[in-house]
């Protein structure tokens, strides 16, 4: 009996060392510490020169603006297009396009208007994107109201079977046709905005 008790004591004494050895082996096999060491930034990489990066980006933006201004000055930009916000909808337009505005709209036939909510303007080699709209006075979009008409007749038919109920209604809603006269860059891209010399009669 004493021999059995001695062996049990020896096994109990060796159990903590075996468990510690196993846990050490599991720790060495784990991938998490190694990945954490790889993702951890080094002390040398921590000192990044933010000012130098900002200067480089500013120089690049300046060079792009200069190239755009040179194209516009030499009239080499090609045909301009724009995306305008008008009466709750967005229209992609170019000079000479005719767009249809649905619903009631105050301008009358022959009115010359300026579309000021320009979301985007671009040409063959560049695109100016607003956040959400471009600066006022950068792009001028001139348009003329060509026609105010009604849509084709829409039929609204209702019926309840076995109830002797039948109704038919007709509806025509107003439309306005607008011709885009011109899209122009009024001033250089990086210049400060200036007031328009001759504002149009109505602004929308």
C-alpha positions in Angstrom: 0.0 0.0 0.0 2.8 2.3 0.8 4.3 1.7 -2.7 1.0 2.7 -4.3 0.9 5.8 -2.3 4.4 6.8 -3.2 3.7 6.4 -7.0 0.6 8.5 -6.7 2.5 11.2 -4.9 5.2 11.2 -7.7 2.5 11.4 -10.4 0.8 14.3 -8.7 4.2 16.1 -8.3 5.0 15.7 -12.0 1.5 16.7 -13.2 2.0 20.5 -12.9 5.3 20.4 -14.8 3.7 18.3 -17.6 0.7 20.7 -17.9 3.1 23.7 -18.0 5.2 22.0 -20.7 2.0 21.3 -22.7 0.8 24.9 -22.3 4.2 26.2 -23.4 4.1 23.9 -26.5 0.6 25.2 -27.3 1.7 28.8 -27.0 4.6 28.2 -29.3 2.3 26.6 -31.9 -0.2 29.5 -31.8 -0.3 31.8 -34.8 -1.9 34.8 -33.0 1.3 36.3 -31.4 3.3 35.9 -34.6 0.6 37.7 -36.6 0.3 40.4 -34.0 4.1 40.9 -34.2 3.9 41.2 -38.0 1.0 43.7 -37.9 2.5 45.8 -35.2 4.2 48.9 -36.8 7.9 49.2 -36.2 9.3 52.2 -34.3 11.1 53.4 -37.5 7.9 53.3 -39.5 6.0 55.3 -36.9 7.7 58.5 -37.8 6.0 59.3 -41.1 6.4 62.8 -42.4 2.7 63.9 -42.9 3.7 67.4 -44.0 5.8 66.0 -46.9 2.9 63.9 -48.1 0.6 66.8 -48.0 3.0 69.0 -50.0 3.4 66.3 -52.7 -0.4 66.0 -53.0 -0.8 69.8 -53.2 1.8 70.0 -56.0 0.1 67.2 -57.9 -3.3 69.0 -57.6 -1.8 72.2 -58.7 -0.2 70.6 -61.8 -3.6 69.0 -62.7 -5.4 72.3 -62.3 -2.8 74.0 -64.5 -3.2 71.4 -67.3 -7.0 71.8 -67.2 -6.7 75.6 -67.3 -4.3 75.4 -70.3 -6.8 73.1 -72.2 -9.6 75.5 -71.5 -7.6 78.5 -72.6 -6.6 76.9 -75.9 -10.1 75.6 -76.4 -8.8 72.0 -76.6 -11.1 70.5 -74.0 -13.6 69.2 -76.6 -17.4 69.1 -76.0 -18.3 69.8 -72.4 -21.0 67.9 -70.6 -22.7 68.4 -67.2 -25.0 66.8 -64.7 -27.5 69.3 -63.4 -30.1 69.1 -60.6 -33.5 70.4 -61.9 -36.9 70.0 -60.3 -35.9 67.1 -58.1 -34.2 65.1 -60.9 -30.7 64.9 -62.3 -30.1 65.3 -66.1 -26.9 64.6 -68.0 -26.7 67.3 -70.7 -24.5 68.8 -73.4 -24.9 71.8 -75.6 -27.9 71.5 -78.0 -29.8 68.9 -75.9 -33.5 69.1 -75.2 -34.7 67.9 -71.8 -38.3 67.4 -70.6 -39.3 68.6 -67.1 -42.4 66.9 -65.9 -45.0 68.7 -63.8 -45.8 72.4 -63.2 -42.9 74.7 -63.6 -43.2 78.6 -63.5 -41.0 79.7 -66.5 -42.8 80.6 -69.7 -42.0 80.1 -73.3 -38.9 82.1 -74.5 -37.4 82.6 -71.0 -33.6 82.4 -70.9 -32.6 80.7 -67.6 -29.3 79.7 -65.9 -29.1 76.3 -64.3 -27.0 76.8 -61.2 -27.1 73.4 -59.4 -24.3 71.7 -61.4 -23.3 68.5 -59.8 -20.6 67.5 -62.3 -18.9 68.9 -65.4 -16.4 67.4 -67.7 -14.8 67.1 -71.1 -12.6 64.6 -72.9 -9.7 64.6 -70.5 -11.0 65.9 -67.2 -14.0 65.8 -64.9 -15.0 68.3 -62.2 -17.0 66.7 -59.4 -19.0 68.7 -56.8 -19.5 67.9 -53.2 -22.5 67.8 -53.7 -22.5 70.8 -56.2 -19.7 72.7 -57.9 -18.8 76.2 -56.7 -21.1 78.9 -57.9 -19.7 80.7 -60.9 -17.3 77.9 -62.0 -19.6 76.4 -64.7 -22.4 78.3 -66.4 -25.2 76.4 -68.1 -27.5 78.6 -70.2 -30.9 77.3 -71.4 -34.1 78.4 -73.1 -37.7 77.3 -72.4 -38.9 76.0 -75.8 -42.3 74.7 -75.2 -44.9 74.1 -72.5 -47.4 71.3 -73.3 -49.5 68.6 -71.8 -48.7 64.9 -71.8 -50.6 62.3 -73.7 -53.9 61.2 -72.2 -53.5 58.7 -69.4 -56.5 56.5 -68.6 -57.3 55.5 -65.0 -59.9 52.7 -65.0 -61.5 51.2 -61.8 -64.0 48.4 -61.4 -65.4 46.3 -58.6 -66.9 43.1 -59.9 -70.5 42.2 -59.0 -71.0 45.6 -57.5 -72.1 47.6 -60.6 -69.2 49.9 -59.9 -67.1 51.2 -62.9 -65.2 54.5 -63.2 -62.9 55.8 -65.9 -60.8 59.0 -65.5 -58.5 60.7 -67.9 -55.4 62.7 -66.9 -53.0 65.0 -68.7 -50.1 66.6 -66.7 -48.1 69.7 -67.8 -44.6 69.4 -69.4 -41.8 71.9 -70.1 -39.2 71.4 -72.8 -35.9 73.1 -72.3 -33.1 73.5 -74.9 -29.5 73.7 -73.5 -27.8 76.6 -75.2 -24.2 76.5 -73.8 -22.0 74.9 -71.1 -18.9 76.9 -70.3 -16.2 77.1 -67.7 -16.6 80.7 -66.5 -13.2 81.0 -64.7 -10.0 79.0 -64.1 -10.5 75.9 -61.9 -8.4 77.0 -58.9 -9.3 80.7 -59.0 -11.5 82.4 -56.5 -15.2 82.9 -57.4 -16.4 86.3 -58.7 -19.8 87.7 -59.1 -21.4 87.4 -62.6 -21.4 90.6 -64.6 -24.7 90.0 -66.4 -27.0 87.7 -64.3 -29.8 86.0 -66.2 -33.4 87.0 -65.8 -34.3 83.8 -63.8 -32.2 81.4 -61.9 -33.2 77.8 -61.3 
